[in-house]
Amino acid sequence: MSINGLILLIAPPVLGVVIGYACGGRLAELRGIRLSALWLLWLAAAVQAAQYYVTPLRHPALLIVVFGLVLWWLARNLPAWPLAIRVAGVAITVGALANGLTIALNGRMPYEPAAAAAVGLRPDLTTPKNEPADEATRLAFLGDTIPVSPLNKVVSAGDVLIGTGTVALTALAMRRRRDQPDPIPQLMTGGET
């Protein structure tokens, strides 16, 4: 994994922590969020890492395994979380489903050649994980179409949902106090629930 790819991976939780602190949250509040089956996330991370470093495992189908493990983890945890945090978790889930479906239908994550060229990448390169979109690409609009010039990367709408959901989940979890009611119903009713 490149340093720019690592930045894209680490930036959402770090930004969530910064926003959480800016809104009066504390890292200690993260302990109040029930997390079960963390082994699923560790397994997903291990499969993802193996794809980068073990040549025989550089198969696009393993990306679906990674998404499947993360979705399984979310399915086990979402019901136990407060409503505001569940909403952030749903954003992550929708993003992962969009990416997973696009990969499943195409064999790899398609990318928009013009977007790749706009960030200085080769617009015709096929890798173990990506391929240029063409007229035969299914759901091309869900592929990597959003150029991120400072990092020379192209991301998908699903990636944006996953990143935004991660920022929100982290910040909301830092603000959550065990003795406070869930903030979303209060916002919806304008007062106490």
TAKA-V607001 format. One record per residue. N is the residue number from 1. D_LAST is the distance of its C-alpha to the last C-alpha in Angstrom with 1 decimal. Layout:
BEGIN
n: {N:N}
d_last: {D_LAST:D_LAST}
END
This chain:
BEGIN
n: {1:2:3:4:5:6:7:8:9:10:11:12:13:14:15:16:17:18:19:20:21:22:23:24:25:26:27:28:29:30:31:32:33:34:35:36:37:38:39:40:41:42:43:44:45:46:47:48:49:50:51:52:53:54:55:56:57:58:59:60:61:62:63:64:65:66:67:68:69:70:71:72:73:74:75:76:77:78:79:80:81:82:83:84:85:86:87:88:89:90:91:92:93:94:95:96:97:98:99:100:101:102:103:104:105:106:107:108:109:110:111:112:113:114:115:116:117:118:119:120:121:122:123:124:125:126:127:128:129:130:131:132:133:134:135:136:137:138:139:140:141:142:143:144:145:146:147:148:149:150:151:152:153:154:155:156:157:158:159:160:161:162:163:164:165:166:167:168:169:170:171:172:173:174:175:176:177:178:179:180:181:182:183:184:185:186:187:188:189:190:191:192:193}
d_last: {46.5:47.3:45.8:44.1:42.5:41.4:39.8:37.9:36.6:35.7:34.4:30.9:29.8:31.6:30.0:26.5:27.5:28.7:25.6:23.4:25.6:25.6:21.8:22.0:21.7:24.1:26.1:25.4:21.8:23.3:24.3:20.7:20.6:22.2:25.4:27.8:31.2:32.0:35.5:34.7:34.1:37.2:39.2:38.1:39.1:42.4:43.2:42.4:44.6:47.3:47.5:48.5:51.1:52.5:54.7:54.7:50.9:50.7:49.8:47.0:45.9:44.5:41.9:40.4:40.4:38.5:35.9:35.8:35.2:32.3:30.7:31.2:29.6:26.5:26.4:26.4:23.7:21.2:19.5:18.8:17.2:13.6:12.9:14.2:17.2:17.8:18.2:20.8:22.4:22.7:24.5:26.9:27.5:28.3:30.7:32.4:32.8:34.4:36.7:37.6:38.4:40.5:42.4:42.9:44.3:46.6:47.6:46.5:44.0:45.8:45.9:46.9:50.4:50.1:46.9:48.8:51.7:49.5:48.5:52.0:51.8:54.4:53.3:55.3:54.5:53.4:51.9:50.7:47.2:47.7:50.0:50.6:49.1:51.7:52.0:51.5:48.2:45.3:41.9:43.5:40.7:38.5:41.2:41.7:42.0:40.3:42.8:41.7:44.8:44.3:44.1:46.6:44.2:43.0:39.5:37.7:34.5:33.3:34.2:32.1:29.0:29.7:30.2:27.2:24.9:26.5:26.0:22.2:21.8:23.7:22.0:18.4:19.6:21.2:18.1:15.9:15.8:15.5:13.6:11.0:7.8:8.8:9.5:9.8:6.6:6.1:9.6:9.5:7.5:8.9:6.5:3.8:0.0}
END
